[in-house]
Amino acid sequence: MNPTTEAGGPPPPPTSLAKTHMVLRVNGEDHEVAFRPHKTLLEVLREDMDLTGTKHGCELGECGTCTVLMDGEPKLSCLVLGLESDGVDIETVEGMAGPEGGHPLQHTFAELGAAQCGYCTPGFLLTAKAVLEDDKDPSRETLVEELSGNLCRCTGYLKIYEAIELAAQRMREKGSSDEGGSHV
Amino acid sequence: MMRLPSFRYLAPKDAAETAKILTGEGPDAMIVAGGTDLYPNMKRRHQMPKTLVSLRNVNDLRGVEMNGAVTIGSNETLRGLERNAELKTRLPALWTAVQSISTPILRNMGTIGGNVCLDTRCNYYNQNWEWRRGIDFCMKCDGTVCWVAPSSSVCWAVNSSDTVPVLIAMGAKFTLVSTRGERTIEAIEMFGEDGIDYLTKQKDEVLTRIEIPDQGNATSVYRKVRRRGAFDFPVAAVAARVEMDGDEVKDVNLVLNAVGPKPVVCESTQEFLKGKKLTPEVVEEAAKLAARGAKPLDNTDHLSMWRKKVVSVEVKRALGALR
């Protein structure tokens, strides 16, 4: 069916060395990037843009560790081509911190031990951020469902849910005090 | 690290342009929509299309129209359907099937057209190239033997779509477009007899629309068996649609999936149920009959013996829910 059975030979490697030039919008900045056209967004971020915060897991859409936000929606960067990523706002874990420091989720993950080996953490942080954009006070049930695409083999998930709930609470409190402030 | 093979990448603007490109490029071109099925397959060297025809800009195949019938554009994401409150109310069984696919992140990417055309799956096939070389490949890709049934002349890879059994049970129609014209087929006609030729859709055809007729008074249910609550494909799936006349079955559709290369329409069970009351005894008998149509082999998660048993349990539960 496929021409892959050359005796003893590995599967054909990508042959084209020609690079595609493109502007990708990552973490609020336009980046001019040159990459080989068969590369996934994960490979482009890590290898051509040195943004190694996005982790490389199963490569097949089964673990969620490579999750990035594309126009605010969590997507698997191992299953999107770099070529398919133009004209989209891409957010990686490197873009989560603001001028005032880490995102509330990053603080609560550290405080409550929601990261152990840390490999799944960037994916969890970004998925959680997208969940909190949609729902400022998500139920535990919502969290379990929405985060079911991110695997963690260390924490048992409980600490992760608790960290997201604490961050959500702090963000709500800050939101209401900010609103209060603006009326003064 | 598994990298994609190289390919030429084209992103047409509409269905007609897509069909034109497919005709021009010939059988070495493949359509990609969400990429969640094709890209892993390409990384494992199952498919190596010379040209990828992406539907990312094909917006005329997105969206859901609801009149009496429900028409879904093939390029609509699974997440779009999941978030469609009216779809959830009108076709809860289809919504349940969509919502059970893989994970929320994957559903942000995958499309309903992709789930309908999902490549058949097998423990001896869904492995990387080195693993498959270790067993001298299999007949579905690069080899000659079916490792789950070595004397078999056909491939037993499993149709693992969640939406397909529901769509068949609901009497959905698929519209296929090519430069040769447009044709509309019954959902079941889309599927071929074995795991290699699992689709009757020709290589130059694009699946454009899925039309689900007005369900009238009929109610449907979808039941999926899998090991984990997320990620997993079904190892057995049951879709049932029942239209009652008083307390008797007027019309019934019962479809199994993930128990063979082709979705199974349980015709004798349907005949048996017509005109009957869904008493526990009738449901029990129907469940036994339906399980005869399931021929699972040991090429997915869980033992085939157990999967066959669980089919009858799930048919019982499905019919019980519709009683």
Boltz contact constraints between the chains, C-beta under 6 A:
constraints:
  - contact:
      token1: [A, 1]
      token2: [B, 141]
      max_distance: 6.0
  - contact:
      token1: [A, 2]
      token2: [B, 48]
      max_distance: 6.0
  - contact:
      token1: [A, 2]
      token2: [B, 142]
      max_distance: 6.0
  - contact:
      token1: [A, 4]
      token2: [B, 45]
      max_distance: 6.0
  - contact:
      token1: [A, 4]
      token2: [B, 142]
      max_distance: 6.0
  - contact:
      token1: [A, 5]
      token2: [B, 142]
      max_distance: 6.0
  - contact:
      token1: [A, 11]
      token2: [B, 45]
      max_distance: 6.0
  - contact:
      token1: [A, 11]
      token2: [B, 129]
      max_distance: 6.0
  - contact:
      token1: [A, 12]
      token2: [B, 5]
      max_distance: 6.0
  - contact:
      token1: [A, 14]
      token2: [B, 6]
      max_distance: 6.0
  - contact:
      token1: [A, 15]
      token2: [B, 6]
      max_distance: 6.0
  - contact:
      token1: [A, 16]
      token2: [B, 6]
      max_distance: 6.0
  - contact:
      token1: [A, 38]
      token2: [B, 4]
      max_distance: 6.0
  - contact:
      token1: [A, 38]
      token2: [B, 6]
      max_distance: 6.0
  - contact:
      token1: [A, 59]
      token2: [B, 2]
      max_distance: 6.0
  - contact:
      token1: [A, 60]
      token2: [B, 40]
      max_distance: 6.0
  - contact:
      token1: [A, 61]
      token2: [B, 36]
      max_distance: 6.0
  - contact:
      token1: [A, 61]
      token2: [B, 106]
      max_distance: 6.0
  - contact:
      token1: [A, 64]
      token2: [B, 105]
      max_distance: 6.0
  - contact:
      token1: [A, 67]
      token2: [B, 105]
      max_distance: 6.0
  - contact:
      token1: [A, 73]
      token2: [B, 108]
      max_distance: 6.0
  - contact:
      token1: [A, 74]
      token2: [B, 105]
      max_distance: 6.0
  - contact:
      token1: [A, 75]
      token2: [B, 108]
      max_distance: 6.0
  - contact:
      token1: [A, 75]
      token2: [B, 109]
      max_distance: 6.0
  - contact:
      token1: [A, 76]
      token2: [B, 105]
      max_distance: 6.0
  - contact:
      token1: [A, 79]
      token2: [B, 35]
      max_distance: 6.0
  - contact:
      token1: [A, 79]
      token2: [B, 36]
      max_distance: 6.0
  - contact:
      token1: [A, 79]
      token2: [B, 39]
      max_distance: 6.0
  - contact:
      token1: [A, 83]
      token2: [B, 9]
      max_distance: 6.0
  - contact:
      token1: [A, 84]
      token2: [B, 56]
      max_distance: 6.0
  - contact:
      token1: [A, 146]
      token2: [B, 104]
      max_distance: 6.0
  - contact:
      token1: [A, 148]
      token2: [B, 103]
      max_distance: 6.0
  - contact:
      token1: [A, 148]
      token2: [B, 230]
      max_distance: 6.0
  - contact:
      token1: [A, 149]
      token2: [B, 103]
      max_distance: 6.0
  - contact:
      token1: [A, 149]
      token2: [B, 104]
      max_distance: 6.0
  - contact:
      token1: [A, 149]
      token2: [B, 105]
      max_distance: 6.0
